[in-house]
Amino acid sequence: MVTEYGIKFTVNLINNHFGNLVAKVCENLLRRGPLNLQLIVRYTELTPQQVKNSLLILIQHNCVQAFSYEQDGGLEDGPKSNTQYMALFNNILHRMRFSKFLEIISREFDDKCKELLEGLLQHGRLTLKQMVERAKDMAERAKSRKIEGICEDLVQESLVKLLTARYVERCPASEPVLAARDKEETPAKKRGPKSARTAEESQTLEQRVLAAAAPMGAQRFSAITNNESSVSRETSTDDSPGMRVGAKRKYDALELHIEPAAEEEEVVLWRANFEEFIRCLRHKACIENVRERLDDGAATVLRAMLEATRSFENKVKTEKSVPLSLNNIFEEVMKSEEGRGMTLDRVRASLVQLGCSPSARGTDLKKIIELAQNDEVESIVLKRYGRDAYRMFRLLSKNGCLVETDKIANTTFVEKKDAPKILYKLWKDEYLHMEKLVVAGARQSQFLLWKVNKPCLWKHVLDEMFHAALNLSQRVAYEREKEKEFLNLPVDKQIMSQEERLNRLKSVRIVLESSLLKLGDAFMLFHDFEESSLLKLDDAIMLSHDL
């Protein structure tokens, strides 16, 4: 779900990380969709080399995916392809969650795994050789006396751990080729089952490109290949001593994505698997929601079920967890410290609370997400419009259908003269959908009907969050600029001491960045797994508007 302020916010992220030229290319791709190199040059009014370098950076950091359509150029020329570049909105948004990803790794693995992932997040994608070089550089800076072979073994061991847990994956194909538009629907497809055709047609272009680029099956998380069994077999564009990791990855990306590869052997690139991190954060949000709505016992049981079946989930937005038997659930619960004090009857009662049926004990994660969404938006309505508006909005949200004004007032015990004003205010701010019903007769009457259109409302709330995050991000940048100006002033012109100024800046940053983190969690729940967090996002939205 990409909104206007969503684009502005992600462009602001790219601008802060890579500069205005890269941000300009990224914005055109987000607004106009996939473009070839010539069109990007035309729309951005940059030189071809500037556009090339910008695409190189965006591809290196997994923010753009190249692809092409196969086109028939006649029997003599053979098939031809025209490379296009697509901005990946979700991957750009993930850049503000790197600290959360590192926190997950630090909880599950040792510092070596965390350092390896930190390098992948910092550089976008690296070869095994570049990971080893980075580890050696860090060891030299720390004045460590690790033997070269030991350093290489530690990096490979950490990489295998992260691959096994699916936190790291092979990079997708540099330029997958899609069939021409007029050849997408073959007669065989038309004769297939209706459900299969519907699923095929519902796929977006981005989903098709990413599916075509993804490594096949187990190869995605395989640490050994025919072309690379050790670091010594990897090759790079330039092996000179002065060639650092950052420069090497730029040349690698240029060779892999902008121009035809000049190397005979394949260089295996690795990157962080954002899907697995989002799945972990989604599970955490569901568990915390259950803890707040039900109790600690239900949250403990849900955590045990999700941890036991995590490897069997084939997508992030899984609607229901994989069913488990009662004995298997109880066995998983006993593995945690909180679960050891629970009896079998207590586990059974928690499963009833979670709505698990005796025949298939799987949890409805989609329902948990929807309940948290409703609670969050109702909280916003309560704070902005008052308790009467909250009761009317909650009634309409639960009904899910059109309700007449007087019936709303009678059901929620709101004064009939006040109800139309409140409903009109909610409609004006895009929180309600309104329809007019005209009844013809001896005397023509008009009735106003109201309902909550959740898909439209969720998009509106998400856009508000992106707007708030953009304001907060710009305010943080403003505070940093003011700090630079203050440090450049002569001592006799400084109104307050440097220490006081730094303390003030630190206090402002803490408030701004904590609000931005809350909004970041809300993005995931409304955008990545379609729900708002238990964090009260309206506080952050109001704060950003005040600032």
N, C-alpha and C positions, 0 to 999 in steps of 0.2 A: 504494500500500500504506500505509494510514493505521492506525497503532497507537495504543494508549492513551497511551504517553509521547510519541508524535508529536504528538498533540493538545495535551498539556500543554506541550510545548516551543513549538509554534507560538503558543499562547495567551500564553505568556510573552514571545515576541517582540513580539506585538501590544501587550501590556501595557507593555513597555519603550519602545515607539515612540509609542504613542498614549494610554496611560492605561488605568485599570481598567474604565471604563464601556464603552469600545470593545471591550476584551478580553472583557467579559462577553457582549456581543452576539455576538462572533465565536465564543466557546466554545459557545454554544447552537446556532449554525448548524452548527458542526463535529460536534457530538454528535447533534443531532436531525435533521440534513439540512435541505433547503429549507423555509423558513417564510415566511408572510406577515407583514405588519407587526403585525397584531393578536396573532398567536401569539407573536411576539418580545416584545412588550410584556408579555404574560401570563407567559411563562417567565422573563424577566429581572427582572420587577417594577420596571422603570424607567418613566419617563413617556414618552408618545409622542414628545415633542420630543427627549428624550435618545436614544431609539432612532433617530429620524430622523437626528439629527446623527451618530450612530455609523455608521449605514449610509452616510451621505454620505461620511464619511472613508474607510471601507473600500472603497467603490466608486471613489472618487477614486484610491486607491492600488492598484487592481486586485486587491483581496483578496476582493471579493464581486461576483457577477454577478446582476443582476436578470433575471427572465424570467416568463412567464405561460403558462397553458394556456388555449386558446380553448374556451369552453363555450357551448352553445346556450342562449339565454335565451328561446326562443320566437320566433314569427314577428313579434310586435309589438315586443319589446324588441331583437331582433337578437342577434348574438354578444356575449358578455361575457367579460372576462378578469379574473383575480385575480393581482396581482403577487406573486411570491415571490422570495426572496433566497437565494442559494446561496454558501457560503464556498468559496473556491478554495484548497485546502490547498497545492498546489504553488507558487502565486504567493506565498503567505505565507512559505513556506520559502525562496524565492528572495531574500528580503530580507537574509538573512545572506550572500549571495553578491555583493552589489553591488560590493565591492572587486575581485572577480575579473572582473566584467563591465567595469569601468573599465580594468583592466589589459589586457584584450583590445583595447579601443579605442585605448589609448595605444600599443600595439605596431603597430597597423595604420594609424592615422590621426594627424592633428595635434592640438594642444591644443584647438583650437576645437571639434572633434568631441567630444572628451572632456568639455569644459565643457557642451556641449549635452546629452549623455547624462546627465551628472551632474545637470543640472536636471530631466530626465525621471524619473530614479530618486528624486530628492528630493521632487518634487511629484506623482509618479504619472502624471499626464497633463497636457499643456499644448497650447494653440493656438500657431500660429506667431507671433501677435502677442505672446503672453505670453513666448515664447522670446526675441523681440527685446527686449522690455522688460527681461527678466532680463539679457541681454547688455549692454544700456545701463547698467543698475545696476552691473554688475561693472566696466564700463569707467570709470564715474564714481568708483567706489571706488579703482580703480587709477590714477585721474587721467589716463586716456587721452584723447586729443583726436581720437578717430575721428569722422568725419562721420556723421550719422545714417543717410544712405543707404548708406554703406559697411558700417556695422554690420548693417543689414538684409540686405544682399547676402551678408555672411559667414555669417550664421545660415542663410539659405536654401541657400547652397552646402554648408554642413556637413550640413544636413538631407537634401539630395539624396544626398550621399555615403553617409550611414547608411542611407537608404532603399534605395539601390542594393545595398548589402551586406546588406540585410534585418536590420539591427540595430535599426531603428525601424520601427514599423508604425502604421497607423490604429487607433484604438480600436474595439472591437467595438460592435455595436448596443447601445443602452442597455437595451432590453427586448425581446428576441426572443420571438415567440409560437410555442409548440409546439401541435401538434394535440392534441385531447382524448385521454385514455388509451384510451377505447373506440373511437377512430377511427384508432389507430396502424396497425393491421393491416387493410388494405383487401383486397378480393378479388384485385385486380391483384397485390399483393405475394404473396399466397398461391400464385398461379399461377406466380410467378417461379422462377428456378433455386434449388436448395437452398442452394448456397454463398452466394448473395446474401441469402437469408433468414437464414442463420446469422450473417452479418456484421452484418446489421441488428439482430438480436436481441441480439447480444453487446455492442452499444454501451451504455455506462452513461448515466445521465441527464445527468451532467456533460459527457460527450463530445457528447451531442446538443444540449445548450444552447450549448456553446462553438462547435459547428459552425454552429448557426443564427445565432449572434451575429457570427461572423467576416465581415469584408467580402468581397465577391465577387471572386474571381480576382485580376487584376493591380491592382485598386483598392486592395488592402491595402497595397501599397508604391508607390502612385502619388502624386506630389507635387503634381499639378495637378488641380483639380476645377472644376466649373461654378460652384460657389458661392464658391470661394476661389482666386483667381489671384494675389493679393498681400495683404500685411499690412493695407493700408488697407481692404480689403473685409471683414475680420473684424469682428464685433461682439461685445460682451460685455454682461453684465448691468448693469454700472455703469462708465462711462468717467471718473468723477471722478478728479482727480489723486491723492487720498488712497487710492484703491483699489489695493492692492498685488497682486502675483501670487498670493500664498497665499490672500488673501480672494477674488480673482476665481475661482480654480479651484474654491473651495468653492461659490460661487453657481452656477457653471456646472454642477457635478456635481448640485447640488440641482435645477436646472432640468431637467437631462437624465435624472435617474434617480429622483427622488422625486416630482416633480410633472410634469404635461404641459408641454412646452416652450412658452415664451411668445414665442420669437423666430420670425420667419418664415423667415429664412435659416439654413441649417445651419452650425454652427460645427464645423470639423474639428479633432478632438483627436488628439494623437499620444502614443505611449507606447513604452517599450523592448520589443523583441520577445524575450522570455525564451527562446523555443524555439531561436532561432539561437545564443544564447549557450551554452545547454546542449549544442547540437550541437557547437560548437567545443570545449567542455570534454570531451565524450565522445570526440571524435577525439584530443584530447591524451592522455587516459587510455589509449586503445588504443595509441597510439604509444609511450608510456612503458612500457607493459606488454610490448610487443614488444621494446623496447630491452633491458629487464632479462632477459627470457626467452630471446631470441635474440641479436641483436647490433645495432650501430649501422647497418649496411648495410640490414638488413630494416626498421628503423625509418624510415630515410630514404626507402626505396621506398614504404612505407605512407603516409608523410606526403605524398609527391608524388601518390599515387593519390587520397587523400582531398581534397586541395586542388583537384585537377583536376575532381572530380565532386561537390563540395560543393553546388553550385547545383542539381544534379539530384535531391538527396535530398528526398523529400516528407514525411518524418517524422523525429523525433529518434531513435527506436529502430530505425533501419534495420538489418536483419539482415545484409545483404551490400552491399558497396560496388558502385557501378555498374561493369560490366565495361569494360576498356580493352584495346586491342591492345598488344603488346609495344613497338612503335615509339612509340606515344603515351606509354606509361609511361616509356620511356627519355628521351623529349623532356622530360617533366615533371621527371624526376630531375635532368637537366642544368641546370635553372633554379636549383637551390639550390647553395650553396657546398659543402656536404658531398657532394652528388651528382656534382659535376664530376670527382671522382677515381675514379668507378665506371665499369667497363667494361660492355659489353652482357652478357657472360657473368656478371658479378657481379650484375647486376640480375636476370637469369634465375634464378640460384641463390637470390637473396633471395625471388623469387616462389614458388619451390619450398618454401622454408622457411615462407612464409606460407600454404601450402596452396592456392595458386591453380592451377586447372586450365588446361592450354594452350588449351582451346576457349573458356573464358570467364574471363578474368583479373580476377576480382573477389574481394575479401577477405571472409572470414566474420567480421564484426565481433562477431556474437553469440557465437561460439565464443571469441574473445579475451576478451570480458567474462566469460564463464562460467569460463574458466581463472583469471582474476584473482580472481574470487569464491572459487573453491575454494582458491586459495593463501592468501587472507586468512583464511578460516575455519579452515583447517588450522593457520595460524600462531597463532590464538587458542587452539586445542586444545593445541598444543605447549606454549605458555607456561603455561596454566592447569592442565593435567592430566598433563603429562610425555610422554616419548618413547614409552612403550608405548601410551598412549591415542592419541597422534598416529598411530602405525602402524595401529592398529585402525580409527580413524576414516577414515584415508586409504583403506584397503582397502574399507570399506563405501561410501565416497563414489564410488570408481571403479567398483565392482560395480553399484551402483544397484538392488540387489535384496536380499531377505531372506537372511541367512547365519546358520547355527547357531553357538552359542557355541564349541564345541570346534574347529570348522573355522576360526573366526577366530583362536583361540589358536595352532593349529598353523601357520597360514599366516604369522602375524606373529611367531612365535617368542616368544610371551608365556606365562609360567607359567599352567597351567590353573587353578590355585587363585586367581590374581590377576585373570584375565580377567573373570569375572562381576562382581567388585567394580568394576573400572574401567568396564565397560559400563553397569552399573547407575548409576554416578555420572554418566556422560554422558547417560543416559536421564532421570535425575532433573532435570538442568539443561536438559532439552529440546533436547539436541544429537543424540539418537538416537530412533528409533521402535522399539518392541518389540512382538512378538506371541508368544503362547503357543500351542504346538502339542501337543495331547494325542493320543497313539497308543494305541488300545485293543488289547488282546490278552490273552495269558495273564497278562502283567504290564503294567499300565498305566504308560506313560512320558510324561514331559512334557519338551518341548524349548523353549528360548527362542531366538527368531529376531530378528535386529537388522538395521536398515537406516537410511540417511540419507534423510529426507524433506526434500528441498532447499527446496521452496516454504515449508513451515512453518518450517524452520530459518532461512531468509533473513529471514523476518518477525520471528522471535525475535531474531536478531542485530541487525536494524535497530531494534527496540524498545529493545534494550540501548544502542545508540548514541544514540538520542533521550534515554534516561534519563541517560546520561553528559553529553550536551550540556546538558540542563536543569540538572544539578548544577553544571556549570562556569559556565553563565550566571548562576545564582543566586549563586555564589561571587564572581563579578566584581561583581555588584550589591552584595553584602555588603561587599566591600573598598572600594567607592566610598562607601558610607554611613559606614564607619569613618573614612575620610579626612575626610569632612565634619565628623564629630564631633571629630576631632583638631584641625582648623583652627579650630573654634569654642571650643576650650578656652583658658583664660588661659595666658599664656606660663609662669608659675611652676608650673603643674600639668602641663606637658608633660614626659613622662618622657624622650623623646629629641628631638633637634633636628628642626626642620621639614624640613631637607634630608635627614636620615637617613630620616625617615618617608616622604618622597616617593620616595626611591631604593628603599626596601623595597617600596612600592606598585607602582612601575614594574617591579621584578623579578617580583613575583607576577603582575602583569597579563600580562607577556610569556609566562610559562609557561602561564597559563590560556587566553589568547587563541590561542596557537600550538596548544594541544591542541584548542581549539574549531574551529580551521581544519582540522585533520586530520580531525576528525569530520565537518565540513562536506563535505569531499571524499568521505568514505566514504558520506554520505547520497546523494550523486549516483550513485555506482556501484551501490548497493543499491536506491535508490529511483527516481532519474530515468533512469538508463540501466542499472539492474539489475546493479550490480557495485560491489565495494569497491575503493577506490583502492590503489595500491602503498604508500601511507602505512600504517604499522602502527597501525591504529586501536585495538588492544588496549591499547597503552601509554596512550593518552588515556583509555580506559574505566577502567583500573585507577587512573590518577591521579585521576580525578573521584571514584571511590569512596573513595580515601584522604583526599581533601579533605573 
